[in-house]
């Protein structure tokens, strides 16, 4: 042993300077098991939350795709309908500037 090591050993002594509280190791297993149980409960809750969010997204996507198909079919105008609108505008002799002013006034 070197002189430095001897000096350190003399100052610190050989006994353990750390102490445990009374009854610490008797209650330690119960505390660990409680923490494990809480951790498992949180994990289960997160799994259920993720599953519910996933099911909600899938259901929303399914409903939206169904509604999109129905809406597109119901809003689709035939070429004859477009022709009727064009003829009505031509017959009324309304130009684009008047249409634009009517639309801006409506807001």
WOQUIKA-V396361 format. One record per residue. PHI is phi as a letter, one per 40 degrees, with the letter a starting at -180 (999 if undefined). PSI is psi as a letter, one per 20 degrees, with the letter a starting at -180 (* if undefined). OMEGA is omega in radians with two decimals (none if undefined). Layout:
BEGIN
phi;psi;omega
PHI;PSI;OMEGA
PHI;PSI;OMEGA
END
This chain:
BEGIN
phi;psi;omega
999;q;3.13
c;r;3.13
c;h;3.14
c;g;3.13
c;g;3.11
c;g;3.13
c;g;3.13
c;g;3.14
c;h;3.13
c;h;-3.11
c;h;-3.05
c;i;-3.04
g;r;-3.03
c;i;-3.11
c;q;-3.08
c;p;-3.12
c;i;-3.08
c;q;-3.13
b;q;3.06
b;q;3.11
c;q;3.13
c;p;3.07
g;j;-3.06
c;g;-3.07
c;i;3.08
c;h;-3.11
c;i;-3.10
d;g;-3.13
d;h;3.12
c;g;3.14
c;g;3.13
c;g;-3.14
c;h;3.09
c;g;3.12
c;g;3.11
c;g;-3.14
c;g;3.11
c;h;3.12
c;g;3.11
c;h;3.13
c;g;3.11
c;g;3.14
c;g;3.12
c;g;3.14
c;g;3.11
c;g;3.12
c;g;3.13
c;h;3.14
c;g;3.12
c;g;3.12
c;g;3.13
c;g;3.11
c;g;3.13
c;g;3.12
c;h;3.10
c;g;3.11
c;g;3.14
c;g;3.13
c;g;3.12
c;g;3.12
c;h;3.11
c;g;3.13
c;g;-3.13
c;g;3.14
c;h;3.10
c;g;3.14
c;h;-3.14
c;g;3.13
c;g;3.14
c;g;-3.12
c;g;3.13
c;h;3.14
c;h;-3.10
c;h;-3.12
c;i;-3.11
c;p;3.12
c;q;3.09
c;r;3.11
c;h;3.12
c;h;3.11
c;g;3.10
c;g;-3.14
c;h;3.12
c;g;-3.14
c;g;3.12
c;g;3.13
c;h;3.14
c;h;3.11
c;g;3.12
c;g;-3.11
c;h;-3.12
c;i;3.11
f;l;3.08
c;p;3.13
c;r;-3.07
c;h;-3.14
c;g;3.11
c;g;3.11
c;g;3.13
c;g;3.13
c;h;3.08
c;g;-3.12
c;h;-3.13
c;h;3.09
c;h;-3.10
c;h;-3.13
c;*;none
END
